[in-house]
Amino acid sequence: MNQQQEIFCFGSNLSGIHGAGAARYARLHHGAIMGQGMGLQGTSYALPTKGVDISFMPLKDIGKHVDEFISFAQSRPDLTFRVTRVGCGLAGFTDEDIAPLFKEALPLKNIRLPKGWRHLILTGENKGISDDAEDEPMAFDEAVQGVKDSIARFKDFLSKPIE
């Protein structure tokens, strides 16, 4: 069986200063290139979450970079992208800020989000986030149906009298 190559997707800055956190790891272990702040590099993908010279980047700008990443991943079904908790470390955002930016990635089988992000995106509930990549993602329709089933069970529970 031909296994897809895994790409380590990390939060970067537009200057490509890969000096700390996941960016440093990507430089040391996955071929991230100093001075290149975005895109595919070796077996890594730099997704900007900070501006030039490591300055603050507004969430709407990060969203544009996430959209570009998702489009790129769609064009490369031969690669599997393991997304780290981009923007949730040195960039200063929370999982609740960043995870929803990846909603359009949910149907893509070649993007592995951090554990807990899929649930957060679908329900708005943070039940714990892990730096580990999620397992093989289920189909988007299957995930939505699972949420609907949970809601139905909860409504059924609420409709029963308290004894």
Solvent accessible surface area in square Angstrom, and as a share of the most:
residue,aa,sasa,rsa
1,M,233,1.04
2,N,148,0.76
3,Q,156,0.69
4,Q,81,0.36
5,Q,95,0.42
6,E,95,0.43
7,I,2,0.01
8,F,19,0.08
9,C,0,0.00
10,F,0,0.00
11,G,19,0.19
12,S,5,0.03
13,N,9,0.05
14,L,62,0.31
15,S,31,0.20
16,G,0,0.00
17,I,69,0.35
18,H,0,0.00
19,G,43,0.41
20,A,49,0.38
21,G,52,0.50
22,A,38,0.30
23,A,9,0.07
24,R,116,0.42
25,Y,102,0.39
26,A,0,0.00
27,R,78,0.29
28,L,89,0.44
29,H,114,0.51
30,H,46,0.20
31,G,36,0.35
32,A,7,0.06
33,I,91,0.46
34,M,104,0.47
35,G,60,0.58
36,Q,62,0.27
37,G,7,0.07
38,M,86,0.38
39,G,17,0.16
40,L,61,0.30
41,Q,4,0.02
42,G,55,0.53
43,T,41,0.24
44,S,0,0.00
45,Y,17,0.06
46,A,0,0.00
47,L,0,0.00
48,P,4,0.02
49,T,5,0.03
50,K,35,0.15
51,G,8,0.07
52,V,90,0.52
53,D,108,0.56
54,I,81,0.41
55,S,56,0.36
56,F,141,0.59
57,M,8,0.03
58,P,54,0.34
59,L,59,0.29
60,K,142,0.60
61,D,40,0.21
62,I,0,0.00
63,G,11,0.11
64,K,119,0.50
65,H,26,0.12
66,V,0,0.00
67,D,78,0.40
68,E,96,0.43
69,F,0,0.00
70,I,9,0.05
71,S,66,0.43
72,F,60,0.25
73,A,0,0.00
74,Q,103,0.46
75,S,75,0.48
76,R,78,0.28
77,P,91,0.57
78,D,72,0.37
79,L,9,0.05
80,T,13,0.08
81,F,0,0.00
82,R,51,0.19
83,V,0,0.00
84,T,17,0.10
85,R,75,0.27
86,V,3,0.02
87,G,6,0.06
88,C,23,0.14
89,G,55,0.53
90,L,132,0.66
91,A,15,0.11
92,G,63,0.60
93,F,29,0.12
94,T,71,0.41
95,D,11,0.06
96,E,83,0.37
97,D,51,0.26
98,I,0,0.00
99,A,0,0.00
100,P,66,0.42
101,L,44,0.22
102,F,0,0.00
103,K,108,0.46
104,E,116,0.52
105,A,1,0.00
106,L,2,0.01
107,P,77,0.49
108,L,31,0.15
109,K,110,0.47
110,N,14,0.07
111,I,0,0.00
112,R,36,0.13
113,L,0,0.00
114,P,0,0.00
115,K,79,0.33
116,G,24,0.23
117,W,0,0.00
118,R,23,0.09
119,H,62,0.28
120,L,6,0.03
121,I,25,0.12
122,L,45,0.23
123,T,57,0.33
124,G,59,0.57
125,E,89,0.40
126,N,65,0.34
127,K,142,0.60
128,G,48,0.47
129,I,40,0.20
130,S,36,0.23
131,D,93,0.48
132,D,82,0.43
133,A,24,0.18
134,E,22,0.10
135,D,106,0.55
136,E,115,0.51
137,P,7,0.05
138,M,95,0.43
139,A,47,0.36
140,F,60,0.25
141,D,113,0.59
142,E,102,0.46
143,A,7,0.06
144,V,44,0.25
145,Q,92,0.41
146,G,35,0.34
147,V,36,0.21
148,K,117,0.50
149,D,58,0.30
150,S,53,0.34
151,I,88,0.45
152,A,59,0.46
153,R,152,0.55
154,F,118,0.49
155,K,131,0.55
156,D,77,0.40
157,F,139,0.58
158,L,110,0.55
159,S,85,0.55
160,K,121,0.51
161,P,115,0.72
162,I,172,0.87
163,E,205,0.92
